[in-house]
Amino acid sequence: MPVADTSFLIDLMRQDPAAIRTYEGYEGQGIALSTTAVTAMELYKGAYVSKDRRNVERVGSILALFTILPLDATVYEVFGRLAAGLSLSGNPVGDFDEAIAAIVLCSDSEIITRDRHFEKIPGLKVIGY
């Protein structure tokens, strides 16, 4: 099940044509999409920081379209190994994105994103749009 990154969900909410085409392409093939608990947290943070309080409702509506993969015990060690390796090699991508990547790797899936820094993560299949 492909995993939607934060950038993809934000672009869907902004009605970005490329994001909508990508979403509709998966939907047309009957492929369900998921996202991560970390992505949900990032979206809600952005909604509460924004001046438009309707954004909280928009986040809830978009998240309802996706299965949310948890940040759980199966992810902890993968995150630690991944984040340490990226840090030691001088290529960190940030804790939240490293946690998202660990969840995607543990779910044996790929990530849908426009953020190219995910390409630095060994073993992670990145789907751009």
VMD Tcl script that builds the backbone (N, CA, C; Angstrom):
set m [mol new atoms 387]
animate dup $m
set s [atomselect $m all]
$s set {name element resname resid chain x y z} {
  {N N MET 1 A 0.848 -1.177 0.000}
  {CA C MET 1 A 0.000 0.000 0.000}
  {C C MET 1 A 0.895 1.242 0.000}
  {N N PRO 2 A 0.848 2.062 -1.031}
  {CA C PRO 2 A 1.650 3.280 -1.073}
  {C C PRO 2 A 1.312 4.204 0.105}
  {N N VAL 3 A 2.345 4.899 0.583}
  {CA C VAL 3 A 2.200 5.762 1.758}
  {C C VAL 3 A 2.352 7.220 1.334}
  {N N ALA 4 A 1.349 8.024 1.635}
  {CA C ALA 4 A 1.351 9.449 1.293}
  {C C ALA 4 A 2.128 10.242 2.331}
  {N N ASP 5 A 3.109 10.995 1.863}
  {CA C ASP 5 A 3.883 11.881 2.723}
  {C C ASP 5 A 3.105 13.173 2.969}
  {N N THR 6 A 3.578 13.933 3.911}
  {CA C THR 6 A 2.951 15.200 4.282}
  {C C THR 6 A 2.813 16.136 3.077}
  {N N SER 7 A 3.867 16.240 2.278}
  {CA C SER 7 A 3.813 17.147 1.118}
  {C C SER 7 A 2.688 16.759 0.161}
  {N N PHE 8 A 2.478 15.463 -0.035}
  {CA C PHE 8 A 1.431 14.991 -0.933}
  {C C PHE 8 A 0.047 15.361 -0.391}
  {N N LEU 9 A -0.162 15.164 0.897}
  {CA C LEU 9 A -1.468 15.487 1.486}
  {C C LEU 9 A -1.726 16.997 1.471}
  {N N ILE 10 A -0.703 17.776 1.733}
  {CA C ILE 10 A -0.864 19.237 1.665}
  {C C ILE 10 A -1.224 19.640 0.238}
  {N N ASP 11 A -0.547 19.056 -0.735}
  {CA C ASP 11 A -0.849 19.389 -2.125}
  {C C ASP 11 A -2.266 18.952 -2.513}
  {N N LEU 12 A -2.732 17.833 -1.985}
  {CA C LEU 12 A -4.124 17.436 -2.229}
  {C C LEU 12 A -5.085 18.470 -1.646}
  {N N MET 13 A -4.810 18.916 -0.428}
  {CA C MET 13 A -5.686 19.913 0.193}
  {C C MET 13 A -5.670 21.228 -0.575}
  {N N ARG 14 A -4.537 21.545 -1.196}
  {CA C ARG 14 A -4.411 22.774 -1.997}
  {C C ARG 14 A -4.899 22.568 -3.436}
  {N N GLN 15 A -5.366 21.361 -3.720}
  {CA C GLN 15 A -5.885 20.982 -5.032}
  {C C GLN 15 A -4.844 21.130 -6.140}
  {N N ASP 16 A -3.614 20.744 -5.832}
  {CA C ASP 16 A -2.548 20.728 -6.816}
  {C C ASP 16 A -2.876 19.691 -7.893}
  {N N PRO 17 A -2.876 20.088 -9.174}
  {CA C PRO 17 A -3.271 19.162 -10.239}
  {C C PRO 17 A -2.450 17.866 -10.288}
  {N N ALA 18 A -1.142 17.954 -10.095}
  {CA C ALA 18 A -0.305 16.746 -10.143}
  {C C ALA 18 A -0.647 15.795 -9.005}
  {N N ALA 19 A -0.877 16.336 -7.822}
  {CA C ALA 19 A -1.244 15.497 -6.676}
  {C C ALA 19 A -2.611 14.855 -6.906}
  {N N ILE 20 A -3.542 15.617 -7.417}
  {CA C ILE 20 A -4.884 15.078 -7.679}
  {C C ILE 20 A -4.827 13.972 -8.730}
  {N N ARG 21 A -4.057 14.184 -9.809}
  {CA C ARG 21 A -3.908 13.147 -10.840}
  {C C ARG 21 A -3.313 11.869 -10.246}
  {N N THR 22 A -2.318 12.030 -9.391}
  {CA C THR 22 A -1.677 10.867 -8.774}
  {C C THR 22 A -2.669 10.132 -7.886}
  {N N TYR 23 A -3.388 10.876 -7.051}
  {CA C TYR 23 A -4.387 10.260 -6.168}
  {C C TYR 23 A -5.457 9.537 -6.991}
  {N N GLU 24 A -5.970 10.204 -7.999}
  {CA C GLU 24 A -7.017 9.603 -8.838}
  {C C GLU 24 A -6.498 8.386 -9.601}
  {N N GLY 25 A -5.222 8.396 -9.966}
  {CA C GLY 25 A -4.632 7.245 -10.640}
  {C C GLY 25 A -4.648 6.009 -9.755}
  {N N TYR 26 A -4.261 6.177 -8.495}
  {CA C TYR 26 A -4.310 5.054 -7.553}
  {C C TYR 26 A -5.751 4.625 -7.305}
  {N N GLU 27 A -6.613 5.605 -7.104}
  {CA C GLU 27 A -8.025 5.315 -6.845}
  {C C GLU 27 A -8.650 4.555 -8.026}
  {N N GLY 28 A -8.324 4.964 -9.239}
  {CA C GLY 28 A -8.852 4.315 -10.430}
  {C C GLY 28 A -8.395 2.868 -10.572}
  {N N GLN 29 A -7.228 2.568 -10.000}
  {CA C GLN 29 A -6.718 1.195 -10.028}
  {C C GLN 29 A -7.183 0.382 -8.818}
  {N N GLY 30 A -7.956 1.017 -7.955}
  {CA C GLY 30 A -8.428 0.332 -6.758}
  {C C GLY 30 A -7.342 0.130 -5.720}
  {N N ILE 31 A -6.308 0.964 -5.747}
  {CA C ILE 31 A -5.201 0.860 -4.799}
  {C C ILE 31 A -5.437 1.835 -3.652}
  {N N ALA 32 A -5.587 1.280 -2.460}
  {CA C ALA 32 A -5.780 2.115 -1.271}
  {C C ALA 32 A -4.451 2.753 -0.880}
  {N N LEU 33 A -4.513 3.970 -0.391}
  {CA C LEU 33 A -3.328 4.673 0.075}
  {C C LEU 33 A -3.358 4.777 1.596}
  {N N SER 34 A -2.177 4.857 2.160}
  {CA C SER 34 A -2.076 5.066 3.595}
  {C C SER 34 A -1.212 6.295 3.840}
  {N N THR 35 A -1.116 6.681 5.083}
  {CA C THR 35 A -0.198 7.724 5.517}
  {C C THR 35 A 0.306 7.303 6.893}
  {N N THR 36 A 1.057 8.150 7.547}
  {CA C THR 36 A 1.626 7.765 8.838}
  {C C THR 36 A 1.102 8.642 9.974}
  {N N ALA 37 A 1.231 8.115 11.173}
  {CA C ALA 37 A 0.852 8.881 12.362}
  {C C ALA 37 A 1.680 10.165 12.449}
  {N N VAL 38 A 2.932 10.107 12.037}
  {CA C VAL 38 A 3.797 11.293 12.072}
  {C C VAL 38 A 3.269 12.344 11.094}
  {N N THR 39 A 2.847 11.915 9.918}
  {CA C THR 39 A 2.271 12.843 8.946}
  {C C THR 39 A 1.012 13.500 9.511}
  {N N ALA 40 A 0.167 12.698 10.157}
  {CA C ALA 40 A -1.045 13.260 10.769}
  {C C ALA 40 A -0.679 14.333 11.793}
  {N N MET 41 A 0.345 14.060 12.600}
  {CA C MET 41 A 0.767 15.050 13.598}
  {C C MET 41 A 1.275 16.322 12.924}
  {N N GLU 42 A 2.073 16.172 11.861}
  {CA C GLU 42 A 2.579 17.351 11.149}
  {C C GLU 42 A 1.438 18.184 10.565}
  {N N LEU 43 A 0.450 17.506 9.987}
  {CA C LEU 43 A -0.680 18.229 9.395}
  {C C LEU 43 A -1.482 18.982 10.453}
  {N N TYR 44 A -1.750 18.336 11.581}
  {CA C TYR 44 A -2.505 19.031 12.630}
  {C C TYR 44 A -1.715 20.199 13.210}
  {N N LYS 45 A -0.414 20.036 13.352}
  {CA C LYS 45 A 0.395 21.157 13.832}
  {C C LYS 45 A 0.247 22.344 12.885}
  {N N GLY 46 A 0.397 22.086 11.578}
  {CA C GLY 46 A 0.253 23.158 10.593}
  {C C GLY 46 A -1.121 23.798 10.630}
  {N N ALA 47 A -2.143 22.972 10.826}
  {CA C ALA 47 A -3.513 23.501 10.873}
  {C C ALA 47 A -3.707 24.423 12.069}
  {N N TYR 48 A -3.159 24.036 13.212}
  {CA C TYR 48 A -3.326 24.865 14.405}
  {C C TYR 48 A -2.447 26.107 14.372}
  {N N VAL 49 A -1.337 26.064 13.649}
  {CA C VAL 49 A -0.477 27.240 13.506}
  {C C VAL 49 A -1.097 28.247 12.536}
  {N N SER 50 A -1.846 27.755 11.564}
  {CA C SER 50 A -2.423 28.646 10.553}
  {C C SER 50 A -3.474 29.564 11.171}
  {N N LYS 51 A -3.731 30.627 10.485}
  {CA C LYS 51 A -4.730 31.578 10.967}
  {C C LYS 51 A -6.155 31.147 10.607}
  {N N ASP 52 A -6.264 30.200 9.680}
  {CA C ASP 52 A -7.573 29.744 9.220}
  {C C ASP 52 A -7.979 28.489 10.005}
  {N N ARG 53 A -8.884 28.627 10.926}
  {CA C ARG 53 A -9.305 27.525 11.793}
  {C C ARG 53 A -10.024 26.407 11.028}
  {N N ARG 54 A -10.466 26.691 9.810}
  {CA C ARG 54 A -11.085 25.632 9.003}
  {C C ARG 54 A -10.066 24.570 8.596}
  {N N ASN 55 A -8.792 24.899 8.713}
  {CA C ASN 55 A -7.755 23.937 8.335}
  {C C ASN 55 A -7.759 22.696 9.226}
  {N N VAL 56 A -8.166 22.837 10.467}
  {CA C VAL 56 A -8.254 21.669 11.351}
  {C C VAL 56 A -9.277 20.688 10.794}
  {N N GLU 57 A -10.409 21.203 10.366}
  {CA C GLU 57 A -11.439 20.357 9.760}
  {C C GLU 57 A -10.953 19.757 8.440}
  {N N ARG 58 A -10.235 20.538 7.649}
  {CA C ARG 58 A -9.703 20.044 6.373}
  {C C ARG 58 A -8.732 18.879 6.597}
  {N N VAL 59 A -7.897 19.002 7.615}
  {CA C VAL 59 A -6.957 17.925 7.928}
  {C C VAL 59 A -7.720 16.659 8.301}
  {N N GLY 60 A -8.716 16.794 9.148}
  {CA C GLY 60 A -9.524 15.632 9.519}
  {C C GLY 60 A -10.177 14.979 8.324}
  {N N SER 61 A -10.662 15.793 7.400}
  {CA C SER 61 A -11.319 15.270 6.199}
  {C C SER 61 A -10.348 14.530 5.294}
  {N N ILE 62 A -9.155 15.074 5.099}
  {CA C ILE 62 A -8.187 14.409 4.215}
  {C C ILE 62 A -7.662 13.133 4.859}
  {N N LEU 63 A -7.424 13.165 6.161}
  {CA C LEU 63 A -6.911 11.966 6.838}
  {C C LEU 63 A -7.930 10.829 6.824}
  {N N ALA 64 A -9.207 11.172 6.776}
  {CA C ALA 64 A -10.255 10.140 6.754}
  {C C ALA 64 A -10.196 9.291 5.484}
  {N N LEU 65 A -9.507 9.775 4.461}
  {CA C LEU 65 A -9.386 9.040 3.204}
  {C C LEU 65 A -8.272 7.996 3.221}
  {N N PHE 66 A -7.458 7.993 4.261}
  {CA C PHE 66 A -6.257 7.165 4.309}
  {C C PHE 66 A -6.235 6.274 5.545}
  {N N THR 67 A -5.634 5.108 5.396}
  {CA C THR 67 A -5.296 4.277 6.549}
  {C C THR 67 A -4.077 4.925 7.191}
  {N N ILE 68 A -4.077 5.076 8.505}
  {CA C ILE 68 A -2.946 5.709 9.184}
  {C C ILE 68 A -2.086 4.628 9.825}
  {N N LEU 69 A -0.844 4.515 9.342}
  {CA C LEU 69 A 0.100 3.542 9.871}
  {C C LEU 69 A 0.699 4.081 11.170}
  {N N PRO 70 A 0.753 3.250 12.213}
  {CA C PRO 70 A 1.198 3.737 13.511}
  {C C PRO 70 A 2.722 3.815 13.638}
  {N N LEU 71 A 3.133 4.610 14.585}
  {CA C LEU 71 A 4.519 4.642 15.036}
  {C C LEU 71 A 4.542 3.726 16.249}
  {N N ASP 72 A 5.018 2.502 16.064}
  {CA C ASP 72 A 4.945 1.514 17.133}
  {C C ASP 72 A 6.282 0.801 17.325}
  {N N ALA 73 A 6.294 -0.197 18.173}
  {CA C ALA 73 A 7.526 -0.893 18.546}
  {C C ALA 73 A 8.264 -1.492 17.348}
  {N N THR 74 A 7.557 -1.839 16.287}
  {CA C THR 74 A 8.244 -2.407 15.122}
  {C C THR 74 A 9.092 -1.361 14.408}
  {N N VAL 75 A 8.812 -0.097 14.630}
  {CA C VAL 75 A 9.489 0.994 13.927}
  {C C VAL 75 A 10.692 1.526 14.711}
  {N N TYR 76 A 10.698 1.393 16.016}
  {CA C TYR 76 A 11.702 2.056 16.854}
  {C C TYR 76 A 13.135 1.740 16.441}
  {N N GLU 77 A 13.465 0.471 16.325}
  {CA C GLU 77 A 14.832 0.075 16.015}
  {C C GLU 77 A 15.212 0.486 14.599}
  {N N VAL 78 A 14.286 0.338 13.657}
  {CA C VAL 78 A 14.543 0.738 12.275}
  {C C VAL 78 A 14.830 2.240 12.227}
  {N N PHE 79 A 14.031 3.020 12.944}
  {CA C PHE 79 A 14.264 4.464 13.003}
  {C C PHE 79 A 15.656 4.758 13.576}
  {N N GLY 80 A 15.998 4.115 14.682}
  {CA C GLY 80 A 17.293 4.374 15.314}
  {C C GLY 80 A 18.453 4.076 14.386}
  {N N ARG 81 A 18.413 2.928 13.734}
  {CA C ARG 81 A 19.473 2.534 12.801}
  {C C ARG 81 A 19.538 3.491 11.614}
  {N N LEU 82 A 18.376 3.802 11.043}
  {CA C LEU 82 A 18.303 4.701 9.894}
  {C C LEU 82 A 18.800 6.102 10.239}
  {N N ALA 83 A 18.267 6.667 11.314}
  {CA C ALA 83 A 18.621 8.039 11.697}
  {C C ALA 83 A 20.098 8.143 12.061}
  {N N ALA 84 A 20.618 7.150 12.772}
  {CA C ALA 84 A 22.039 7.168 13.130}
  {C C ALA 84 A 22.905 7.074 11.878}
  {N N GLY 85 A 22.546 6.181 10.968}
  {CA C GLY 85 A 23.321 6.030 9.737}
  {C C GLY 85 A 23.338 7.303 8.907}
  {N N LEU 86 A 22.183 7.940 8.778}
  {CA C LEU 86 A 22.119 9.189 8.022}
  {C C LEU 86 A 22.916 10.291 8.700}
  {N N SER 87 A 22.821 10.363 10.010}
  {CA C SER 87 A 23.550 11.377 10.764}
  {C C SER 87 A 25.063 11.167 10.655}
  {N N LEU 88 A 25.498 9.931 10.855}
  {CA C LEU 88 A 26.934 9.627 10.802}
  {C C LEU 88 A 27.517 9.836 9.411}
  {N N SER 89 A 26.693 9.696 8.371}
  {CA C SER 89 A 27.179 9.898 7.007}
  {C C SER 89 A 27.064 11.358 6.567}
  {N N GLY 90 A 26.527 12.204 7.446}
  {CA C GLY 90 A 26.377 13.619 7.117}
  {C C GLY 90 A 25.185 13.916 6.229}
  {N N ASN 91 A 24.193 12.991 6.206}
  {CA C ASN 91 A 23.025 13.155 5.341}
  {C C ASN 91 A 21.692 13.099 6.080}
  {N N PRO 92 A 21.575 13.694 7.256}
  {CA C PRO 92 A 20.282 13.601 7.958}
  {C C PRO 92 A 19.184 14.318 7.171}
  {N N VAL 93 A 17.951 13.825 7.308}
  {CA C VAL 93 A 16.825 14.471 6.633}
  {C C VAL 93 A 15.817 15.026 7.638}
  {N N GLY 94 A 16.110 14.907 8.915}
  {CA C GLY 94 A 15.226 15.426 9.953}
  {C C GLY 94 A 14.462 14.296 10.636}
  {N N ASP 95 A 14.289 14.437 11.932}
  {CA C ASP 95 A 13.680 13.365 12.722}
  {C C ASP 95 A 12.302 12.951 12.228}
  {N N PHE 96 A 11.438 13.899 11.930}
  {CA C PHE 96 A 10.086 13.534 11.493}
  {C C PHE 96 A 10.123 12.754 10.177}
  {N N ASP 97 A 10.904 13.218 9.213}
  {CA C ASP 97 A 10.956 12.515 7.935}
  {C C ASP 97 A 11.675 11.175 8.064}
  {N N GLU 98 A 12.634 11.084 8.966}
  {CA C GLU 98 A 13.275 9.793 9.215}
  {C C GLU 98 A 12.297 8.827 9.873}
  {N N ALA 99 A 11.438 9.329 10.762}
  {CA C ALA 99 A 10.408 8.480 11.374}
  {C C ALA 99 A 9.391 8.037 10.320}
  {N N ILE 100 A 8.991 8.942 9.443}
  {CA C ILE 100 A 8.071 8.588 8.355}
  {C C ILE 100 A 8.708 7.504 7.489}
  {N N ALA 101 A 9.969 7.688 7.134}
  {CA C ALA 101 A 10.668 6.703 6.304}
  {C C ALA 101 A 10.741 5.346 7.007}
  {N N ALA 102 A 11.003 5.337 8.301}
  {CA C ALA 102 A 11.071 4.073 9.042}
  {C C ALA 102 A 9.724 3.351 9.018}
  {N N ILE 103 A 8.642 4.091 9.165}
  {CA C ILE 103 A 7.304 3.488 9.106}
  {C C ILE 103 A 7.065 2.889 7.722}
  {N N VAL 104 A 7.439 3.622 6.684}
  {CA C VAL 104 A 7.250 3.139 5.310}
  {C C VAL 104 A 8.087 1.884 5.075}
  {N N LEU 105 A 9.335 1.905 5.517}
  {CA C LEU 105 A 10.195 0.727 5.358}
  {C C LEU 105 A 9.624 -0.480 6.096}
  {N N CYS 106 A 9.113 -0.265 7.301}
  {CA C CYS 106 A 8.539 -1.369 8.082}
  {C C CYS 106 A 7.266 -1.916 7.458}
  {N N SER 107 A 6.581 -1.095 6.681}
  {CA C SER 107 A 5.355 -1.555 6.030}
  {C C SER 107 A 5.647 -2.129 4.640}
  {N N ASP 108 A 6.945 -2.182 4.286}
  {CA C ASP 108 A 7.384 -2.731 2.999}
  {C C ASP 108 A 6.632 -2.060 1.847}
  {N N SER 109 A 6.636 -0.735 1.879}
  {CA C SER 109 A 5.884 0.031 0.887}
  {C C SER 109 A 6.774 1.088 0.265}
  {N N GLU 110 A 6.160 2.019 -0.449}
  {CA C GLU 110 A 6.855 3.150 -1.039}
  {C C GLU 110 A 6.172 4.425 -0.585}
  {N N ILE 111 A 6.915 5.540 -0.697}
  {CA C ILE 111 A 6.389 6.820 -0.247}
  {C C ILE 111 A 6.083 7.715 -1.443}
  {N N ILE 112 A 4.938 8.377 -1.397}
  {CA C ILE 112 A 4.541 9.339 -2.424}
  {C C ILE 112 A 4.853 10.724 -1.873}
  {N N THR 113 A 5.761 11.432 -2.528}
  {CA C THR 113 A 6.221 12.721 -2.014}
  {C C THR 113 A 6.806 13.567 -3.129}
  {N N ARG 114 A 6.892 14.860 -2.876}
  {CA C ARG 114 A 7.642 15.736 -3.780}
  {C C ARG 114 A 8.968 16.129 -3.132}
  {N N ASP 115 A 9.215 15.651 -1.915}
  {CA C ASP 115 A 10.438 15.982 -1.186}
  {C C ASP 115 A 11.566 15.029 -1.589}
  {N N ARG 116 A 12.508 15.551 -2.330}
  {CA C ARG 116 A 13.589 14.731 -2.899}
  {C C ARG 116 A 14.559 14.195 -1.848}
  {N N HIS 117 A 14.599 14.785 -0.665}
  {CA C HIS 117 A 15.561 14.293 0.325}
  {C C HIS 117 A 15.264 12.857 0.773}
  {N N PHE 118 A 14.048 12.381 0.524}
  {CA C PHE 118 A 13.746 10.989 0.842}
  {C C PHE 118 A 14.576 10.035 -0.017}
  {N N GLU 119 A 15.097 10.508 -1.139}
  {CA C GLU 119 A 15.925 9.678 -2.002}
  {C C GLU 119 A 17.258 9.313 -1.349}
  {N N LYS 120 A 17.649 10.024 -0.297}
  {CA C LYS 120 A 18.884 9.725 0.431}
  {C C LYS 120 A 18.752 8.477 1.308}
  {N N ILE 121 A 17.546 8.005 1.499}
  {CA C ILE 121 A 17.298 6.933 2.467}
  {C C ILE 121 A 17.451 5.572 1.792}
  {N N PRO 122 A 18.428 4.811 2.240}
  {CA C PRO 122 A 18.689 3.501 1.628}
  {C C PRO 122 A 17.474 2.572 1.724}
  {N N GLY 123 A 17.144 1.955 0.594}
  {CA C GLY 123 A 16.061 0.978 0.565}
  {C C GLY 123 A 14.662 1.550 0.445}
  {N N LEU 124 A 14.528 2.869 0.486}
  {CA C LEU 124 A 13.217 3.498 0.410}
  {C C LEU 124 A 12.862 3.791 -1.044}
  {N N LYS 125 A 11.753 3.264 -1.494}
  {CA C LYS 125 A 11.273 3.547 -2.844}
  {C C LYS 125 A 10.450 4.823 -2.800}
  {N N VAL 126 A 10.849 5.789 -3.623}
  {CA C VAL 126 A 10.222 7.111 -3.641}
  {C C VAL 126 A 9.434 7.281 -4.934}
  {N N ILE 127 A 8.163 7.635 -4.791}
  {CA C ILE 127 A 7.289 7.905 -5.925}
  {C C ILE 127 A 7.044 9.413 -5.974}
  {N N GLY 128 A 7.533 10.059 -7.009}
  {CA C GLY 128 A 7.315 11.496 -7.178}
  {C C GLY 128 A 6.039 11.745 -7.959}
  {N N TYR 129 A 5.619 12.974 -7.971}
  {CA C TYR 129 A 4.412 13.336 -8.744}
  {C C TYR 129 A 4.579 14.730 -9.298}
}
mol reanalyze $m
mol bondsrecalc $m
mol representation Tube
mol addrep $m
